[in-house]
């Protein structure tokens, strides 16, 4: 665990700038607002996502001397959170394994390729930790649903939901598992009636949640209960969800290097037999394994079927299940790698068939965004390039060889198969970190380390800066996308590293989900809110293309963003409408 923390803290230092906007900016700004005593707000507006990550991050910003130091500490905090996940994984594994294989499963669980997320100021590392504490509490409640264990499972699930709203699905896993356990554990069947009677805390929690949900809809409107995630509540196409579920399952097989999928039916068969002979621990783990995998895969597949996923695979919402597959792998090796021909054949067929479902040209896209959201694809995109477009054949050969090794290797060699899994983890991780460094390079170039505090250094303490979003396009100028992207990135970075930037406004089209007010331009060039009132600002951070009434106190970033001292109503010079504002911006941008 200490080695994992040290390794990832050191790796975090090779990433010199945030690269996932607007997510990193959202969490960092919200944490800064908490640290400044302004509560859960971002750009002066209410923060509407799960609150616990920015709340945990706030002391880091309060302690650090500046935003740059806070950024480095935030990545170290992520590394610590990831390393600590080994503890609950070990505790869950110990329900069905001896100490040594449990420790191995825990160690592998913090060596996964998704550990690359320590390099971003996002919820993933804290979510990984709280998810696994919730799973530990749930599996204990499955084994013996005492009042204390039920409350612990529900409290841990509530905490997890405070980090990522998607963890509401853990409550579904918990309730369904309690229903499933009596059918798995022979000893529980005889006492089903008394067991049901003892579940009053869970029943009370369900009733309370339903009342609270109904009340929030009645009092606050139908778009309140899930905050910004309400947009995902819609009618899903069953066939689309089924398609993406199969795709996600195949991707998970590739993530864990095939072998755990090939041996899973063997382990499940053995655990069912032990559960039927009275082992509540094995029954509880089975309920957890089936429930968590089904829930997370379906949840992620449902998201993939929406327009918000951009027709791309995402394993960011589902990598939390990987340690369950690692526990299955080490359960198989701990039992001496048994291979009863019937269930072994089922596992081999499953492992060989699933990769055929992968549309390889889409799966192995050389696309930084795709590979950030689905880290396993980084390996196969690289292999596809290395073998001149023959990556699909390489993948199928890889799967075939590992399935044959799982089925045919003598016991003394089969026990070494986890080494193959960790080797794939290490290779994929290296490729993912290399990609992270490349993707972060434009951010580093846009705002070099020695210029990061340029806004704060130019603004008196206690005064605030409003960032003004630039023109989104300049028709007819081939360079427009490059220049606009550079200006937008520079504005994000200036806000990220300067605490005085506290509000947002935009002219034209909105380009992100961060709170910002839309402004019009009147005949005198004044920027007006929808109410007709003028936009007021102490200081204004804006693109270089337009001049404003006031004093240009500083210029910074590679895009040449300008900081204006306004001290009142904001007025653009030489424009009399939004159309003229855009024309002026584009003419000046062309000269740039």
C-alpha positions as CSV (number, residue, x, y, z in Angstrom):
1,X,0.0,0.0,0.0
2,X,2.8,2.4,0.9
3,X,4.6,1.4,-2.4
4,X,1.4,2.1,-4.4
5,X,1.0,5.5,-2.8
6,X,4.7,6.5,-3.4
7,X,4.5,5.2,-7.0
8,X,1.3,7.0,-7.9
9,X,2.3,10.2,-6.1
10,X,5.5,10.3,-8.1
11,X,3.7,9.5,-11.4
12,X,1.3,12.3,-10.6
13,X,4.2,14.8,-10.7
14,X,4.9,14.0,-14.4
15,X,1.5,15.5,-15.3
16,X,2.1,19.2,-15.1
17,X,-1.3,20.6,-16.0
18,X,-5.0,19.6,-15.8
19,X,-6.3,18.2,-19.0
20,X,-9.9,17.2,-18.5
21,X,-11.9,20.3,-18.7
22,X,-14.5,21.2,-17.5
23,X,-14.5,18.4,-14.9
24,X,-11.2,19.3,-13.1
25,X,-12.1,23.0,-13.1
26,X,-15.5,22.3,-11.6
27,X,-14.2,20.3,-8.6
28,X,-11.2,22.5,-8.0
29,X,-13.3,25.7,-8.1
30,X,-15.9,24.2,-5.8
31,X,-13.3,23.0,-3.3
32,X,-11.8,26.6,-3.3
33,X,-15.3,28.0,-2.6
34,X,-15.6,25.7,0.4
35,X,-12.1,26.6,1.6
36,X,-13.0,30.3,1.3
37,X,-16.2,29.8,3.4
38,X,-18.6,30.2,0.5
39,X,-20.0,26.7,0.8
40,X,-20.9,24.4,-2.1
41,X,-20.8,27.0,-4.9
42,X,-18.9,27.3,-8.2
43,X,-18.7,30.7,-9.9
44,X,-21.1,32.0,-7.3
45,X,-23.8,29.5,-8.3
46,X,-25.0,26.4,-6.4
47,X,-22.9,23.3,-7.0
48,X,-25.3,20.5,-8.1
49,X,-23.2,17.4,-8.2
50,X,-22.2,14.9,-5.5
51,X,-20.5,17.0,-2.8
52,X,-17.9,14.8,-0.9
53,X,-14.9,15.0,-3.3
54,X,-14.7,18.9,-3.3
55,X,-15.4,18.8,0.4
56,X,-12.4,16.5,0.9
57,X,-10.3,18.6,-1.4
58,X,-11.1,21.9,0.3
59,X,-8.6,21.5,3.2
60,X,-5.9,21.0,0.5
61,X,-6.7,24.4,-1.0
62,X,-6.9,25.9,2.4
63,X,-3.5,24.6,3.5
64,X,-1.6,25.2,0.3
65,X,0.1,28.5,-0.4
66,X,-1.3,28.9,-3.9
67,X,-3.3,27.0,-6.6
68,X,-0.3,25.4,-8.1
69,X,0.8,23.8,-4.8
70,X,-2.9,22.8,-4.2
71,X,-2.9,21.1,-7.6
72,X,0.2,19.0,-6.7
73,X,-1.2,18.1,-3.3
74,X,-4.6,17.1,-4.9
75,X,-2.9,14.5,-7.1
76,X,-1.0,13.2,-4.0
77,X,-4.3,12.9,-2.2
78,X,-5.7,10.9,-5.1
79,X,-2.7,8.6,-4.9
80,X,-3.3,8.1,-1.1
81,X,-7.0,7.4,-1.7
82,X,-6.3,4.8,-4.4
83,X,-3.7,3.1,-2.3
84,X,-6.0,2.9,0.7
85,X,-8.5,1.0,-1.5
86,X,-6.4,-2.1,-1.0
87,X,-7.7,-2.3,2.6
88,X,-11.4,-2.9,1.9
89,X,-10.5,-5.1,-1.1
90,X,-8.4,-7.3,1.2
91,X,-11.3,-7.4,3.8
92,X,-13.8,-8.6,1.1
93,X,-11.4,-11.1,-0.3
94,X,-10.8,-12.5,3.2
95,X,-14.4,-13.6,3.4
96,X,-13.6,-16.4,0.9
97,X,-9.8,-16.5,0.7
98,X,-6.8,-17.1,3.1
99,X,-4.5,-14.1,3.9
100,X,-1.9,-14.5,1.1
101,X,-4.2,-14.7,-1.9
102,X,-6.3,-11.9,-0.3
103,X,-3.3,-9.7,-0.1
104,X,-2.4,-10.6,-3.8
105,X,-5.9,-9.6,-4.9
106,X,-5.6,-6.3,-2.9
107,X,-2.3,-5.5,-4.4
108,X,-3.5,-6.2,-8.0
109,X,-6.5,-4.0,-7.3
110,X,-4.4,-0.9,-6.9
111,X,-2.2,-1.8,-9.9
112,X,-5.1,-1.6,-12.4
113,X,-4.7,0.7,-15.5
114,X,-7.5,3.0,-14.2
115,X,-5.1,4.1,-11.5
116,X,-4.1,6.6,-14.1
117,X,-7.0,8.7,-12.8
118,X,-4.8,9.8,-9.8
119,X,-3.5,12.4,-12.3
120,X,-6.8,14.2,-12.7
121,X,-8.6,16.4,-10.1
122,X,-11.8,14.2,-10.4
123,X,-13.8,11.9,-8.2
124,X,-12.5,8.5,-9.4
125,X,-9.9,7.7,-6.7
126,X,-12.2,8.7,-3.8
127,X,-15.1,6.9,-5.5
128,X,-13.0,3.7,-5.8
129,X,-12.2,3.8,-2.1
130,X,-15.7,4.5,-0.8
131,X,-17.3,2.1,-3.2
132,X,-15.2,-0.8,-1.8
133,X,-15.9,0.2,1.8
134,X,-19.6,0.1,0.8
135,X,-19.2,-3.3,-0.8
136,X,-17.5,-4.6,2.4
137,X,-20.4,-3.4,4.5
138,X,-22.9,-4.9,2.1
139,X,-21.2,-8.3,2.0
140,X,-21.2,-8.4,5.8
141,X,-24.9,-7.6,5.8
142,X,-25.4,-10.4,3.3
143,X,-23.7,-12.8,5.7
144,X,-25.6,-11.8,8.8
145,X,-28.2,-9.0,8.4
146,X,-28.1,-7.7,11.9
147,X,-29.6,-4.3,12.6
148,X,-26.1,-2.8,13.0
149,X,-24.8,-4.4,9.7
150,X,-27.9,-3.2,7.8
151,X,-27.4,0.4,9.0
152,X,-23.7,0.2,8.2
153,X,-24.4,-1.0,4.7
154,X,-26.9,1.8,4.1
155,X,-24.7,4.5,5.6
156,X,-21.7,3.4,3.5
157,X,-23.9,3.4,0.4
158,X,-25.1,6.9,1.3
159,X,-21.5,8.0,1.7
160,X,-20.6,6.5,-1.7
161,X,-23.5,8.3,-3.3
162,X,-22.2,11.5,-1.9
163,X,-19.1,11.0,-4.0
164,X,-20.7,9.7,-7.2
165,X,-24.5,9.7,-7.7
166,X,-24.2,6.5,-9.8
167,X,-23.6,4.6,-6.5
168,X,-27.3,4.8,-5.8
169,X,-27.1,1.5,-7.7
170,X,-25.4,-0.1,-4.7
171,X,-28.6,0.2,-2.7
172,X,-30.3,-1.8,-5.4
173,X,-27.5,-4.4,-5.2
174,X,-27.9,-4.5,-1.4
175,X,-31.7,-5.0,-1.5
176,X,-31.7,-7.6,-4.3
177,X,-28.8,-9.5,-2.5
178,X,-30.8,-9.8,0.7
179,X,-33.6,-11.3,-1.4
180,X,-31.2,-13.7,-3.2
181,X,-29.2,-14.9,-0.2
182,X,-31.9,-17.3,1.2
183,X,-32.0,-19.1,-2.2
184,X,-28.2,-19.5,-2.1
185,X,-27.5,-20.3,1.5
186,X,-29.1,-23.5,2.7
187,X,-28.9,-22.5,6.3
188,X,-30.8,-19.3,5.7
189,X,-33.7,-21.0,4.0
190,X,-35.1,-22.5,7.2
191,X,-35.2,-19.1,8.9
192,X,-36.5,-17.1,6.0
193,X,-39.5,-15.8,8.0
194,X,-37.4,-14.6,10.9
195,X,-34.9,-13.1,8.5
196,X,-37.6,-11.1,6.7
197,X,-38.8,-9.8,10.1
198,X,-35.3,-8.6,11.0
199,X,-35.0,-6.5,7.9
200,X,-37.1,-3.7,9.3
201,X,-34.2,-1.2,9.1
202,X,-33.8,-1.8,5.4
203,X,-37.6,-1.5,4.9
204,X,-37.7,1.7,6.9
205,X,-34.9,3.1,4.7
206,X,-36.7,2.2,1.5
207,X,-39.9,3.9,2.8
208,X,-38.0,7.0,3.9
209,X,-36.2,7.3,0.5
210,X,-39.5,7.0,-1.4
211,X,-41.2,9.6,0.7
212,X,-38.1,12.0,0.3
213,X,-38.1,11.4,-3.4
214,X,-41.8,12.1,-3.8
215,X,-41.5,15.2,-1.6
216,X,-38.6,16.6,-3.7
217,X,-40.6,16.1,-6.9
218,X,-43.7,17.7,-5.4
219,X,-41.9,20.6,-3.7
220,X,-38.9,21.3,-5.9
221,X,-40.0,20.1,-9.3
222,X,-39.3,16.9,-11.2
223,X,-35.7,17.9,-12.1
224,X,-34.3,18.2,-8.6
225,X,-33.7,14.8,-7.0
226,X,-30.7,13.7,-9.1
227,X,-29.3,17.2,-9.8
228,X,-27.5,17.6,-13.1
229,X,-27.8,13.8,-13.7
230,X,-31.6,14.2,-14.3
231,X,-30.8,14.5,-18.0
232,X,-29.9,10.8,-18.0
233,X,-33.3,9.7,-16.7
234,X,-35.1,8.8,-19.9
235,X,-36.7,5.8,-21.7
236,X,-33.8,3.6,-22.8
237,X,-33.9,1.4,-25.9
238,X,-33.7,-2.2,-24.6
239,X,-31.8,-3.4,-27.7
240,X,-29.3,-0.6,-27.5
241,X,-28.7,-1.3,-23.8
242,X,-28.3,-5.0,-24.5
243,X,-25.8,-4.2,-27.3
244,X,-23.7,-2.0,-25.1
245,X,-23.9,-4.5,-22.2
246,X,-22.4,-7.2,-24.4
247,X,-19.8,-4.7,-25.5
248,X,-19.0,-3.7,-21.9
249,X,-18.7,-7.3,-20.9
250,X,-16.2,-8.0,-23.7
251,X,-14.2,-4.9,-22.7
252,X,-14.1,-6.1,-19.1
253,X,-12.7,-9.4,-20.3
254,X,-10.0,-7.6,-22.1
255,X,-9.4,-5.3,-19.1
256,X,-8.7,-8.3,-16.7
257,X,-6.7,-10.2,-19.4
258,X,-9.2,-12.9,-20.2
259,X,-8.2,-15.5,-17.5
260,X,-10.6,-14.5,-14.8
261,X,-13.5,-14.7,-17.3
262,X,-12.3,-18.2,-18.3
263,X,-12.2,-19.5,-14.7
264,X,-15.3,-17.6,-13.4
265,X,-17.8,-20.5,-14.1
266,X,-15.5,-22.9,-12.2
267,X,-15.3,-20.6,-9.2
268,X,-19.0,-19.8,-9.3
269,X,-19.9,-23.5,-9.5
270,X,-17.6,-24.3,-6.5
271,X,-19.0,-21.3,-4.4
272,X,-22.6,-22.4,-5.1
273,X,-21.8,-25.9,-3.9
274,X,-20.3,-24.4,-0.7
275,X,-23.2,-22.1,-0.2
276,X,-25.7,-25.0,-0.6
277,X,-23.7,-26.8,2.2
278,X,-24.2,-23.8,4.5
279,X,-21.4,-21.4,3.9
280,X,-23.0,-18.0,4.2
281,X,-19.7,-16.3,3.3
282,X,-19.6,-18.0,-0.1
283,X,-23.3,-17.2,-0.6
284,X,-22.7,-13.6,0.3
285,X,-19.8,-13.2,-2.1
286,X,-21.8,-14.8,-4.9
287,X,-24.6,-12.4,-4.3
288,X,-22.2,-9.5,-4.3
289,X,-20.3,-10.7,-7.4
290,X,-23.4,-11.2,-9.5
291,X,-25.3,-8.2,-8.3
292,X,-22.5,-5.7,-8.6
293,X,-21.4,-6.9,-12.0
294,X,-24.9,-6.9,-13.4
295,X,-25.8,-3.5,-11.9
296,X,-22.6,-1.7,-13.0
297,X,-22.5,-3.2,-16.5
298,X,-26.2,-2.4,-17.1
299,X,-25.8,1.1,-15.7
300,X,-22.8,1.8,-17.9
301,X,-24.4,0.3,-20.9
302,X,-27.5,2.5,-20.4
303,X,-25.3,5.5,-20.3
304,X,-23.4,4.4,-23.4
305,X,-26.8,4.1,-25.2
306,X,-27.4,7.9,-24.7
307,X,-26.3,10.8,-26.8
308,X,-24.1,11.9,-23.9
309,X,-21.6,9.0,-24.4
310,X,-20.8,10.2,-28.0
311,X,-21.2,6.6,-29.3
312,X,-17.9,5.7,-27.5
313,X,-17.2,3.0,-25.0
314,X,-16.8,4.1,-21.3
315,X,-15.2,1.9,-18.6
316,X,-14.7,4.8,-16.2
317,X,-18.1,4.1,-14.6
318,X,-17.5,0.3,-14.3
319,X,-13.9,-0.3,-13.4
320,X,-14.9,-0.6,-9.7
321,X,-15.9,-4.3,-10.4
322,X,-12.3,-5.3,-11.4
323,X,-11.2,-6.4,-7.9
324,X,-14.2,-8.8,-7.8
325,X,-12.8,-10.6,-10.9
326,X,-9.3,-10.6,-9.3
327,X,-10.7,-12.3,-6.2
328,X,-12.3,-14.9,-8.5
329,X,-8.9,-15.5,-10.1
330,X,-7.1,-16.0,-6.8
331,X,-9.9,-18.2,-5.5
332,X,-9.2,-20.5,-8.5
333,X,-5.5,-20.6,-8.0
334,X,-5.9,-21.1,-4.2
335,X,-8.0,-24.1,-4.9
336,X,-5.3,-25.7,-7.0
337,X,-6.6,-24.5,-10.4
338,X,-9.4,-27.1,-10.7
339,X,-10.8,-27.6,-14.3
340,X,-13.9,-29.8,-14.2
341,X,-14.5,-30.4,-17.9
342,X,-18.1,-29.2,-18.0
343,X,-17.9,-25.7,-16.3
344,X,-14.3,-25.3,-17.7
345,X,-15.7,-25.7,-21.2
346,X,-18.4,-23.1,-20.4
347,X,-15.7,-20.6,-19.2
348,X,-13.5,-21.3,-22.3
349,X,-16.4,-20.8,-24.6
350,X,-17.4,-17.5,-22.9
351,X,-13.9,-16.2,-23.0
352,X,-13.4,-17.1,-26.7
353,X,-16.8,-15.8,-27.8
354,X,-17.1,-12.4,-26.1
355,X,-14.2,-10.7,-27.9
356,X,-16.0,-11.5,-31.2
357,X,-18.6,-9.0,-30.2
358,X,-16.1,-6.1,-30.2
359,X,-16.3,-3.9,-33.3
360,X,-12.6,-3.5,-33.4
361,X,-12.3,-0.4,-35.6
362,X,-14.4,1.5,-33.0
363,X,-12.9,-0.2,-30.0
364,X,-9.2,0.4,-30.8
365,X,-9.6,4.1,-31.9
366,X,-6.5,6.2,-31.6
367,X,-8.5,8.8,-29.8
368,X,-7.3,10.4,-26.5
369,X,-10.8,11.0,-25.2
370,X,-11.9,7.4,-26.0
371,X,-8.7,6.0,-24.3
372,X,-9.2,8.2,-21.3
373,X,-12.8,6.9,-20.8
374,X,-11.8,3.3,-21.6
375,X,-8.3,2.7,-20.6
376,X,-8.0,-0.8,-22.0
377,X,-8.5,0.5,-25.5
378,X,-5.1,2.2,-25.2
379,X,-3.3,-1.1,-25.4
380,X,-5.2,-2.4,-28.4
381,X,-5.0,0.9,-30.3
382,X,-1.2,0.7,-29.8
383,X,-1.0,-2.9,-31.0
384,X,-3.2,-2.2,-34.0
385,X,-0.7,0.5,-35.0
386,X,2.3,-1.7,-34.3
387,X,0.9,-4.5,-36.4
388,X,-0.2,-2.2,-39.3
389,X,-3.9,-2.5,-38.8
390,X,-4.0,-6.2,-37.8
391,X,-4.9,-5.5,-34.2
392,X,-8.1,-7.6,-34.3
393,X,-6.1,-10.7,-35.3
394,X,-3.6,-10.0,-32.5
395,X,-6.5,-9.7,-30.0
396,X,-8.1,-13.0,-31.1
397,X,-4.7,-14.8,-30.9
398,X,-4.1,-13.3,-27.5
399,X,-7.5,-14.5,-26.2
400,X,-7.0,-18.0,-27.8
401,X,-3.6,-18.5,-26.2
402,X,-4.7,-17.4,-22.8
403,X,-7.8,-19.7,-22.9
404,X,-5.6,-22.6,-23.9
405,X,-3.1,-21.9,-21.2
406,X,-6.0,-21.7,-18.6
407,X,-7.4,-25.0,-19.7
408,X,-4.3,-27.0,-20.6
409,X,-1.3,-25.9,-18.5
410,X,-0.2,-28.2,-15.7
411,X,-1.1,-27.0,-12.2
412,X,2.4,-25.8,-11.3
413,X,2.4,-23.5,-14.3
414,X,-1.3,-22.6,-14.2
415,X,-0.7,-21.0,-10.8
416,X,1.5,-18.5,-12.4
417,X,-1.2,-17.2,-14.7
418,X,-2.0,-14.1,-12.4
419,X,1.5,-12.9,-13.5
420,X,0.0,-12.5,-17.0
421,X,-2.8,-10.4,-15.7
422,X,-0.5,-8.1,-13.8
423,X,1.8,-7.9,-16.8
424,X,-1.1,-6.7,-19.0
425,X,-2.0,-4.2,-16.2
426,X,1.5,-2.8,-16.2
427,X,1.7,-2.5,-20.0
428,X,-1.7,-0.9,-20.3
429,X,-0.9,1.5,-17.5
430,X,2.4,2.5,-19.1
431,X,0.6,3.3,-22.4
432,X,-2.1,5.2,-20.5
433,X,0.4,7.3,-18.6
434,X,2.3,8.1,-21.7
435,X,-0.9,9.2,-23.4
436,X,-1.7,11.3,-20.3
437,X,1.6,13.1,-20.6
438,X,1.1,13.8,-24.3
439,X,-2.5,15.1,-23.8
440,X,-1.4,17.4,-20.9
441,X,1.4,18.9,-23.0
442,X,-0.8,21.5,-24.8
443,X,-2.1,22.7,-21.4
444,X,1.5,23.0,-20.1
445,X,2.4,25.0,-23.2
446,X,-0.7,27.2,-23.0
447,X,0.1,28.3,-19.4
448,X,3.7,27.6,-18.4
449,X,4.5,27.0,-14.7
450,X,6.3,30.3,-14.2
451,X,3.2,32.3,-15.5
452,X,0.4,30.5,-13.7
453,X,-0.4,33.1,-11.1
454,X,-0.3,36.0,-13.5
455,X,-4.0,37.0,-12.8
456,X,-3.7,36.8,-9.0
457,X,-0.5,38.8,-9.2
458,X,-2.3,41.6,-11.1
459,X,-5.4,41.9,-9.0
460,X,-5.6,43.4,-5.5
461,X,-6.6,41.0,-2.7
462,X,-10.4,40.9,-2.3
463,X,-11.2,41.9,-5.9
464,X,-12.8,39.3,-8.2
465,X,-12.3,38.5,-11.9
466,X,-15.1,37.6,-14.3
467,X,-14.0,35.3,-17.2
468,X,-15.8,36.1,-20.5
469,X,-16.3,33.3,-22.9
470,X,-15.0,34.0,-26.4
471,X,-16.6,33.8,-29.8
472,X,-17.2,30.1,-30.8
473,X,-16.5,30.3,-34.5
474,X,-15.3,32.5,-37.3
475,X,-16.8,31.4,-40.6
476,X,-14.4,31.3,-43.5
477,X,-11.3,31.2,-41.4
478,X,-9.6,27.8,-41.5
479,X,-7.6,28.5,-38.4
480,X,-10.7,29.2,-36.3
481,X,-10.9,25.9,-34.5
482,X,-7.3,25.9,-33.5
483,X,-7.4,29.5,-32.3
484,X,-10.6,29.2,-30.4
485,X,-9.5,26.0,-28.8
486,X,-6.3,27.7,-27.6
487,X,-8.2,30.6,-26.2
488,X,-10.7,28.4,-24.4
489,X,-8.0,26.2,-23.0
490,X,-6.0,29.2,-21.8
491,X,-9.1,30.7,-20.1
492,X,-9.8,27.4,-18.3
493,X,-6.2,27.2,-17.1
494,X,-6.1,30.8,-16.0
495,X,-9.2,30.1,-13.9
496,X,-7.9,26.9,-12.5
497,X,-4.6,28.4,-11.2
498,X,-5.9,31.8,-10.1
499,X,-8.2,32.1,-7.1
500,X,-9.4,35.6,-8.0
501,X,-11.3,34.3,-11.1
502,X,-14.8,33.7,-9.5
503,X,-17.5,34.4,-12.1
504,X,-18.3,33.4,-15.7
505,X,-20.1,35.1,-18.6
506,X,-20.4,34.3,-22.3
507,X,-21.3,35.9,-25.6
508,X,-23.0,33.7,-28.2
509,X,-23.1,30.0,-27.7
510,X,-22.4,28.3,-24.4
511,X,-19.4,26.0,-24.7
512,X,-19.5,24.1,-21.4
513,X,-21.6,23.2,-18.4
514,X,-19.9,25.5,-16.0
515,X,-22.2,28.2,-14.4
516,X,-22.1,31.4,-16.5
517,X,-24.5,34.1,-17.5
518,X,-25.3,34.8,-21.1
519,X,-24.9,38.4,-22.1
520,X,-26.1,40.5,-25.1
521,X,-24.4,43.5,-26.6
522,X,-26.4,46.8,-27.0
523,X,-25.8,49.6,-29.4
524,X,-23.3,51.3,-27.2
525,X,-21.3,48.1,-26.7
526,X,-22.5,47.4,-23.1
527,X,-22.8,43.8,-22.1
528,X,-26.3,43.2,-20.7
529,X,-27.8,40.4,-18.7
530,X,-31.1,38.8,-19.8
531,X,-32.8,41.2,-17.3
532,X,-31.5,44.2,-19.2
533,X,-29.1,45.1,-16.3
534,X,-25.5,45.7,-17.2
535,X,-22.8,43.0,-16.5
536,X,-20.7,44.4,-13.6
537,X,-17.2,43.3,-13.0
538,X,-14.2,44.4,-10.9
539,X,-11.9,42.8,-13.5
540,X,-12.5,41.0,-16.8
541,X,-10.5,38.2,-18.3
542,X,-11.2,38.1,-22.0
543,X,-10.0,36.9,-25.4
544,X,-7.4,39.3,-27.0
545,X,-9.6,40.1,-30.0
546,X,-11.9,42.7,-28.4
547,X,-11.0,45.8,-26.4
548,X,-13.0,47.0,-23.4
549,X,-13.6,50.3,-21.7
550,X,-11.1,50.2,-18.8
551,X,-7.4,49.6,-18.3
552,X,-5.6,46.6,-19.7
553,X,-3.5,45.6,-16.7
554,X,-2.0,42.4,-17.9
555,X,-1.7,39.9,-20.8
556,X,-1.0,36.2,-20.3
557,X,-1.2,32.7,-21.6
558,X,-0.1,31.5,-25.0
559,X,-3.4,32.8,-26.4
560,X,-2.6,36.3,-25.2
561,X,-5.7,36.6,-22.9
562,X,-6.1,40.1,-21.6
563,X,-7.0,41.2,-18.0
564,X,-9.0,44.4,-17.9
565,X,-9.7,46.6,-14.9
566,X,-13.3,47.5,-15.3
567,X,-14.7,48.6,-11.9
568,X,-18.3,48.6,-13.0
569,X,-20.4,48.0,-16.1
570,X,-18.6,46.1,-18.9
571,X,-18.5,47.8,-22.3
572,X,-16.8,46.5,-25.5
573,X,-15.3,49.2,-27.7
574,X,-16.3,49.6,-31.3
575,X,-19.2,47.2,-31.4
576,X,-23.0,47.7,-31.3
577,X,-24.4,44.2,-31.4
578,X,-23.5,40.5,-30.9
579,X,-22.9,40.2,-34.6
580,X,-20.5,43.1,-34.6
581,X,-18.8,41.7,-31.5
582,X,-18.2,38.5,-33.3
583,X,-17.0,40.2,-36.5
584,X,-14.5,42.3,-34.5
585,X,-13.3,39.2,-32.7
586,X,-12.9,37.3,-35.9
587,X,-11.0,40.1,-37.7
588,X,-8.6,40.5,-34.9
589,X,-8.3,36.8,-34.5
590,X,-7.3,36.5,-38.2
591,X,-4.5,38.9,-37.6
592,X,-3.4,36.8,-34.7
